[in-house]
Amino acid sequence: CQKKEAVDFSFNIKKIASEMTVIEALDGQLITNKLLMRPKVDNEFYVSDTENDILKIVVVNRYKDAPVAMAFVRNFGLKKGAIASSVAHDSHNIIAVGAEDESLCRAINLIIDNEGGISCSDAANHSFEKILPLPVAGLMSNDDGYAIAKKYTEIDKAAKDLGSKLSAPFMTLSFMALLVIPHVKLSDLGLFDGDNFTYIK
């Protein structure tokens, strides 16, 4: 897919909602809860709310140019920056969670530049950017296993330095697009209700 710009992650308000469906990630679990929460609005856009831990989650189609799917997720805990991954079961598009659009954009473009991987970015601190390339289908590396383990430990720590309290932020992120696991997930086509097996309008 083509590289993105920060504007691609602007969540336009079509109709101001008093509540919207929010994914609640559960530490160490594949299932998620479905919450109804009031989104934060800034200049007619829905934005991440770090105070209440309601962060923007996005899915970017890796196989064709398509609009970015956007929703909100709770419990990732990021206070700044963004994390992204091309390990995103089952379709393995690019999935990301972030506190700001610029950070989301940078984390995703790192993955696009490297033809797959896991990344983290802080738009306010460019030296913080990290990428673990996964050039084999965006899922695997052909590098030495010990070297990969070391890099993964470093990038896992970086995600936690951004504020995540999850025991394995990237592992949790990788299952946020797995539609067959209840109760709500995000695909490249939008939010999916696993209980009713329908997309949420």
C-alpha positions as CSV (number, residue, x, y, z in Angstrom):
1,C,0.0,0.0,0.0
2,Q,1.0,3.6,-0.4
3,K,2.5,5.6,2.4
4,K,0.0,7.6,4.5
5,E,-0.4,11.2,5.6
6,A,-1.6,12.3,9.0
7,V,-4.8,13.7,7.5
8,D,-5.7,10.1,6.5
9,F,-6.3,9.4,10.1
10,S,-8.7,12.3,10.7
11,F,-11.9,10.9,12.2
12,N,-14.6,13.2,10.7
13,I,-17.8,13.6,12.6
14,K,-20.7,12.8,10.3
15,K,-23.2,13.0,13.2
16,I,-22.2,13.8,16.7
17,A,-23.0,10.8,18.9
18,S,-23.6,10.9,22.6
19,E,-22.0,7.5,22.8
20,M,-20.2,5.2,20.4
21,T,-19.0,1.6,20.4
22,V,-15.5,1.3,22.0
23,I,-13.4,-1.9,22.0
24,E,-12.2,-2.9,25.5
25,A,-9.0,-4.8,25.2
26,L,-8.4,-7.3,28.0
27,D,-4.8,-8.1,29.1
28,G,-3.8,-11.6,28.2
29,Q,-7.2,-12.3,26.5
30,L,-8.3,-12.7,22.9
31,I,-11.8,-11.7,23.6
32,T,-12.8,-8.0,24.0
33,N,-15.7,-6.3,25.6
34,K,-18.0,-3.9,23.8
35,L,-18.4,-0.6,25.6
36,L,-20.6,2.4,24.9
37,M,-18.7,5.6,25.7
38,R,-18.7,9.3,24.9
39,P,-16.0,10.1,22.4
40,K,-13.8,13.2,22.7
41,V,-14.4,15.8,20.1
42,D,-12.0,18.5,18.9
43,N,-12.8,20.9,16.1
44,E,-15.5,18.6,14.7
45,F,-13.2,15.5,14.7
46,Y,-13.2,12.5,17.1
47,V,-9.8,12.3,18.7
48,S,-8.0,10.1,21.2
49,D,-8.7,10.8,24.9
50,T,-5.6,9.9,26.8
51,E,-7.1,11.0,30.1
52,N,-9.8,8.4,29.9
53,D,-7.7,5.9,28.0
54,I,-10.0,5.9,24.9
55,L,-7.5,5.8,22.0
56,K,-7.9,5.8,18.2
57,I,-7.4,2.4,16.6
58,V,-7.0,2.1,12.9
59,V,-6.6,-0.6,10.2
60,V,-4.8,0.1,7.0
61,N,-5.4,-2.3,4.0
62,R,-2.0,-3.7,3.0
63,Y,-3.2,-5.1,-0.3
64,K,-5.0,-2.3,-2.0
65,D,-5.5,1.5,-1.5
66,A,-8.6,1.9,0.6
67,P,-10.0,4.3,3.2
68,V,-8.5,3.8,6.7
69,A,-10.9,2.0,9.0
70,M,-11.1,3.8,12.4
71,A,-12.6,3.2,15.8
72,F,-11.7,3.6,19.5
73,V,-10.1,1.1,22.0
74,R,-9.7,1.2,25.7
75,N,-6.9,-0.3,28.0
76,F,-3.9,0.2,25.8
77,G,-3.0,3.1,28.1
78,L,-0.7,5.1,25.8
79,K,-0.1,8.6,27.0
80,K,1.6,9.6,23.8
81,G,2.8,8.2,20.5
82,A,1.6,5.1,18.7
83,I,2.3,1.4,18.1
84,A,1.6,-0.5,14.9
85,S,1.9,-4.0,13.5
86,S,1.5,-6.0,10.3
87,V,0.9,-9.1,12.4
88,A,-2.8,-8.6,12.6
89,H,-4.8,-11.9,12.5
90,D,-6.4,-13.1,10.2
91,S,-5.9,-10.8,7.2
92,H,-2.6,-9.2,8.4
93,N,-3.4,-5.7,7.4
94,I,-1.6,-2.9,9.3
95,I,-3.2,-2.2,12.7
96,A,-2.2,0.6,15.0
97,V,-3.3,2.4,18.2
98,G,-2.2,5.9,19.0
99,A,-2.6,9.1,21.0
100,E,-2.1,11.4,18.0
101,D,-2.6,11.2,14.3
102,E,1.0,12.2,13.4
103,S,2.3,9.4,15.6
104,L,-0.1,6.9,14.0
105,C,1.0,8.0,10.6
106,R,4.7,7.7,11.4
107,A,4.4,4.3,13.0
108,I,2.4,2.9,10.0
109,N,4.8,4.4,7.4
110,L,7.7,2.7,9.2
111,I,6.0,-0.6,8.5
112,I,5.2,0.3,4.9
113,D,8.8,1.4,4.3
114,N,10.0,-2.0,5.7
115,E,7.4,-4.1,3.9
116,G,6.1,-5.3,7.3
117,G,7.0,-5.3,11.0
118,I,6.1,-3.9,14.3
119,S,6.8,-0.3,15.2
120,C,6.4,2.5,17.7
121,S,6.6,6.2,17.2
122,D,6.3,9.4,19.1
123,A,5.8,12.4,16.8
124,A,7.2,14.7,19.4
125,N,10.4,12.8,19.7
126,H,11.6,11.4,16.3
127,S,14.7,9.7,17.9
128,F,12.2,7.5,19.8
129,E,11.0,5.7,16.6
130,K,11.6,2.0,16.5
131,I,10.9,-0.7,13.9
132,L,11.4,-4.5,14.0
133,P,11.2,-5.4,10.3
134,L,9.3,-8.5,9.3
135,P,10.0,-8.7,5.6
136,V,8.7,-12.3,5.1
137,A,5.0,-11.6,4.3
138,G,5.0,-8.9,7.1
139,L,4.9,-11.8,9.6
140,M,8.4,-13.2,9.9
141,S,12.1,-12.3,9.9
142,N,15.0,-14.0,8.2
143,D,17.3,-12.6,10.8
144,D,19.0,-14.5,13.7
145,G,16.5,-15.6,16.3
146,Y,18.5,-14.2,19.2
147,A,18.8,-10.8,17.5
148,I,15.1,-10.7,16.8
149,A,14.3,-11.6,20.5
150,K,16.6,-8.7,21.6
151,K,14.9,-6.3,19.2
152,Y,11.4,-7.4,20.3
153,T,12.3,-6.9,24.0
154,E,13.5,-3.4,23.2
155,I,10.4,-2.4,21.2
156,D,8.1,-4.0,23.8
157,K,9.8,-1.8,26.4
158,A,9.4,1.2,24.1
159,A,5.6,0.6,23.9
160,K,5.4,0.5,27.7
161,D,7.5,3.7,27.9
162,L,4.7,5.3,25.9
163,G,2.4,4.4,28.8
164,S,1.0,1.0,27.9
165,K,0.3,-1.1,31.0
166,L,-0.5,-4.3,29.0
167,S,1.8,-7.2,29.6
168,A,2.3,-7.7,25.9
169,P,1.0,-4.6,23.9
170,F,2.0,-5.9,20.5
171,M,0.5,-9.4,21.1
172,T,-2.8,-7.8,22.3
173,L,-2.8,-5.4,19.2
174,S,-2.3,-8.4,16.8
175,F,-5.7,-9.8,17.8
176,M,-7.8,-6.6,17.7
177,A,-8.7,-7.4,14.0
178,L,-9.6,-11.1,14.5
179,L,-13.3,-10.8,13.7
180,V,-14.3,-14.4,14.8
181,I,-13.3,-13.8,18.4
182,P,-16.1,-11.9,20.4
183,H,-17.2,-9.4,21.2
184,V,-16.1,-6.6,18.9
185,K,-13.1,-6.1,16.6
186,L,-12.0,-3.7,13.9
187,S,-11.4,-4.9,10.3
188,D,-10.4,-2.9,7.2
189,L,-14.1,-2.5,6.6
190,G,-15.0,-1.2,10.0
191,L,-16.2,-2.3,13.5
192,F,-17.5,-5.8,13.6
193,D,-19.9,-7.2,16.2
194,G,-18.9,-10.8,16.8
195,D,-22.0,-11.6,18.7
196,N,-24.4,-10.6,15.9
197,F,-21.9,-11.3,13.1
198,T,-22.6,-7.9,11.6
199,Y,-20.7,-4.6,11.0
200,I,-21.6,-1.8,13.3
201,K,-22.9,1.2,11.4
